[in-house]
Structure formats: C-alpha cells, structure tokens
Amino acid sequence: MNNILETINKYPVIPVYYHDDSAKCIEIVKAAYEGGIRVFEFVNRGEKALENFKILLDYKNLHLPGLVLGIGTIKDVEQAKSFLAVGAEFIVSPIIEPSIAKETLDKGILWIPGCMTPSEIAVAEKLGAPLVKLFPGDTLGPKFLKAIKPLFPKVKFMPTGGVDVEEKNIQEWFEAGVYSVGLGSKLFQEPEGATDYSWLSVRSKQLFSWIK
C-alpha cells in the first residue's frame, strides 16, 4: 500500500476512465502512460468492466512498466473481491462501505473511499483509509478542502468529479493541499479532427507541468 501511495504522490494525476471497447481502452491507457501517467483508475461502469480490466492488466504487465492500475466505482465487497482476484492494485469507491475496508485495508491493499462531509471523512479515517476521494470535487471545491484539512492532518485527499483540465483550477486544488487529483470526462474530451490519441499524451504532460 505504501509503495502505491508513494507512486501517487510522485505522479499525482489519476485518469478515471471506462469504455466497452477494449482496444480503445488500451490506446487510452497507452497514450496516458506516454504522457507521464503512472496511476490509472479504470471504472466499474459497464457490462465489460471486469473483462476489459483483465485485458488492460495483461497489457500493462507486458508493455507499461511502473504503471499502477486500479478499479473504481466499487460499491460492495463482492465487486471488490472480483477485481482483486484478477489483480487490481487499488480500489476506489464513491461511498464508504466498512466491508470493503476489511477486504482491502486490513489486508494491506489501498482503498480510497468517497466522502463529501467531515463526518464521512472521520468514518473513513477511523476505518484506516490513508487517502480519501472528495466527491464530487466541483461541488465541494478547493475552499472546502482548505477549511476541513486542519481537522484531518493525517488524511490525504484526492478530489474527483468535475476537476477542470485548466491551469488555474489544478493549481488551486494543489495550493489547497490535495495529494492528487482524479480526472474523468474533462480529461478525455477528444479534439475535433483527432486521428490518434497523442492529444491525451500532450494533455497529461501539460497537467504535470502545471503542478510542478
């Protein structure tokens, strides 16, 4: 778990992605990797989630050294067990579910639960979660994090949901004290006329340059 937290700290931009087409999934992950991404969250949001996740894991094990691949949108312990069984390296949830904590944190596997209130963050901390997903990020905003961060000095935070792919927003989040940011649909908006996925590599590099 600590190794993955260190990787997240070093590469604090985490794409959040799902598609039914496994070939497109591979191209997206490959382009993100070429742009410097080393932590990627595939999400359990479609019928082919488990099947495509296995394909991605096989691909990354062969071709993408150093990439950490986890699964998101895990809402119950059975889902967690299914993805851990095939090799998920971390689990992300939109909610707090204690049975998932037992299946992951108690066994040394990183679980990132979703929280929206100080009470929920306190529950996540009590369960042992070192990193909490602030969700939805655009509803809460950097000012919310600044206000609550002193209450939870040991908890690390990752906003996800509506984080903008633009310099001012990214810098505001990091100035507020995030550990990392999760980026979904706004990261993957394909430019008009694109013939490959090199735009994602360029966009990923740009994000890291804004953070540094």
C-alpha positions in Angstrom: 0.0 0.0 0.0 2.8 2.5 0.9 4.5 1.9 -2.5 1.3 2.8 -4.3 0.8 5.9 -2.1 4.4 7.0 -2.9 3.7 6.5 -6.7 0.5 8.6 -6.4 2.5 11.3 -4.6 5.1 11.3 -7.3 2.6 11.2 -10.2 -0.5 12.9 -8.7 -2.7 12.9 -11.8 -5.1 9.9 -11.9 -7.2 9.4 -15.0 -10.7 7.9 -14.4 -11.9 6.0 -17.4 -14.3 3.4 -18.9 -15.1 2.1 -22.3 -16.8 -1.0 -23.7 -14.2 -1.3 -26.5 -11.1 -3.0 -25.0 -8.9 -1.9 -28.0 -9.8 1.8 -27.3 -9.1 1.2 -23.6 -5.6 0.0 -24.4 -5.0 3.0 -26.7 -6.2 5.4 -24.0 -4.0 3.9 -21.2 -1.0 3.7 -23.5 -1.4 7.4 -24.5 -1.8 8.5 -20.9 1.3 6.5 -20.0 3.3 8.2 -22.7 2.2 11.5 -21.2 3.7 10.6 -17.8 0.7 9.0 -16.1 1.7 6.2 -13.7 -1.5 5.7 -11.8 -4.7 4.9 -13.7 -8.2 4.2 -12.4 -10.4 2.1 -14.7 -14.0 2.2 -13.6 -16.7 -0.5 -13.0 -19.4 1.2 -15.0 -20.3 -1.2 -17.8 -21.0 -4.8 -18.6 -17.5 -5.4 -19.9 -15.7 -3.8 -16.9 -14.2 -7.0 -15.5 -13.3 -8.4 -18.9 -11.7 -5.2 -20.1 -9.9 -4.7 -16.8 -8.3 -8.1 -17.2 -7.2 -7.2 -20.7 -5.7 -3.9 -19.5 -3.8 -5.6 -16.7 -2.3 -8.1 -19.1 -1.3 -5.3 -21.5 0.2 -3.1 -18.8 2.1 -6.1 -17.3 3.7 -6.7 -20.7 4.2 -3.2 -22.0 3.8 -0.4 -19.4 6.4 -0.9 -16.6 5.7 1.1 -13.4 2.0 1.7 -14.1 -0.3 1.1 -11.2 -3.8 0.0 -12.3 -6.8 0.1 -10.0 -10.5 -0.1 -10.3 -13.1 2.5 -9.3 -16.9 2.7 -8.7 -16.7 -0.3 -6.4 -19.8 -0.2 -4.2 -19.9 -3.6 -2.4 -17.4 -6.2 -1.2 -18.3 -8.8 -3.8 -17.3 -6.3 -6.6 -14.1 -5.6 -4.7 -13.3 -9.4 -4.4 -13.9 -9.9 -8.1 -11.5 -7.2 -9.2 -8.9 -8.0 -6.5 -9.0 -11.7 -7.7 -7.8 -10.7 -11.2 -5.1 -8.3 -9.9 -6.5 -4.8 -9.2 -3.8 -2.9 -7.4 -6.1 -0.5 -5.6 -9.8 0.0 -5.1 -11.8 3.3 -5.3 -15.4 3.7 -4.1 -17.9 6.6 -4.4 -19.1 5.6 -0.9 -17.9 4.3 2.5 -18.6 0.6 3.0 -16.9 -1.0 6.0 -16.9 -4.5 4.4 -14.7 -3.1 1.6 -12.3 -1.7 4.2 -12.0 -5.2 5.7 -11.3 -6.7 2.3 -8.7 -4.2 1.4 -7.1 -2.0 4.1 -7.0 -4.9 6.6 -5.0 -6.9 4.0 -2.6 -4.1 3.1 -4.4 -3.1 -0.1 -5.1 0.6 -0.8 -8.8 1.5 -0.7 -9.8 5.1 -1.5 -13.4 5.8 -0.2 -15.5 8.7 -1.5 -16.5 11.3 1.0 -18.5 14.6 0.9 -18.7 15.7 4.6 -16.4 16.0 7.6 -18.4 13.2 9.3 -17.8 10.8 6.3 -14.1 11.7 6.3 -14.0 10.9 10.1 -15.5 7.5 9.4 -13.0 6.8 6.5 -10.1 7.8 8.8 -11.4 5.5 11.6 -11.6 2.6 9.1 -7.9 3.3 8.3 -8.2 4.9 4.8 -5.0 7.0 4.3 -6.3 8.6 1.1 -9.9 9.9 0.7 -11.7 10.8 -2.5 -13.5 14.1 -2.3 -16.6 13.6 -4.4 -18.0 15.4 -6.3 -15.0 17.6 -6.5 -16.5 20.5 -8.4 -19.4 20.7 -5.9 -17.1 20.9 -2.9 -14.2 23.0 -4.4 -10.7 23.9 -3.1 -12.2 26.2 -0.4 -14.0 23.3 1.2 -10.7 21.4 1.4 -8.8 24.3 2.9 -11.5 24.6 5.6 -11.6 21.0 6.6 -7.9 19.9 6.1 -6.7 21.2 9.5 -9.3 18.8 11.1 -7.7 15.8 9.5 -3.9 16.3 9.5 -3.2 12.6 8.8 -5.6 12.2 5.9 -4.6 12.7 2.3 -7.2 14.0 -0.2 -8.0 13.4 -3.9 -10.8 15.4 -5.5 -12.6 13.6 -8.3 -15.6 14.7 -10.4 -15.6 17.9 -12.3 -11.9 18.8 -11.8 -11.1 21.1 -14.7 -8.3 20.4 -17.1 -7.1 24.0 -16.9 -4.1 25.6 -15.1 -6.0 27.8 -12.6 -8.2 25.0 -11.3 -5.5 22.5 -11.0 -3.2 24.9 -9.2 -6.0 26.0 -6.8 -6.5 22.4 -5.8 -2.8 21.8 -5.1 -2.5 25.0 -3.3 -5.4 23.9 -1.1 -3.4 20.8 -0.2 -4.6 17.8 -2.3 -2.4 14.7 -2.5 -3.6 14.0 -6.1 -6.5 14.7 -8.5 -8.8 12.3 -10.3 -9.8 13.4 -13.8 -12.6 11.9 -15.7 -14.6 13.2 -18.7 -12.9 16.5 -19.0 -9.5 14.9 -19.5 -10.9 12.6 -22.2 -12.7 15.2 -24.4 -11.3 14.4 -27.8 -10.3 17.3 -30.0 -12.1 17.7 -33.3 -10.3 16.0 -36.2 -8.1 13.9 -33.9 -6.7 10.8 -35.8 -4.9 9.2 -32.8 -4.6 9.6 -29.1 -1.5 11.8 -29.0 -3.7 14.6 -27.6 -4.0 12.7 -24.4 -0.3 12.4 -24.0 0.1 16.1 -24.6 -2.7 16.9 -22.2 -1.2 14.7 -19.5 2.2 16.3 -19.8 0.6 19.7 -19.5 -1.1 18.7 -16.3 2.1 17.7 -14.7 3.8 20.9 -15.8 1.1 22.9 -14.0 1.5 21.0 -10.8 5.3 21.4 -10.8 
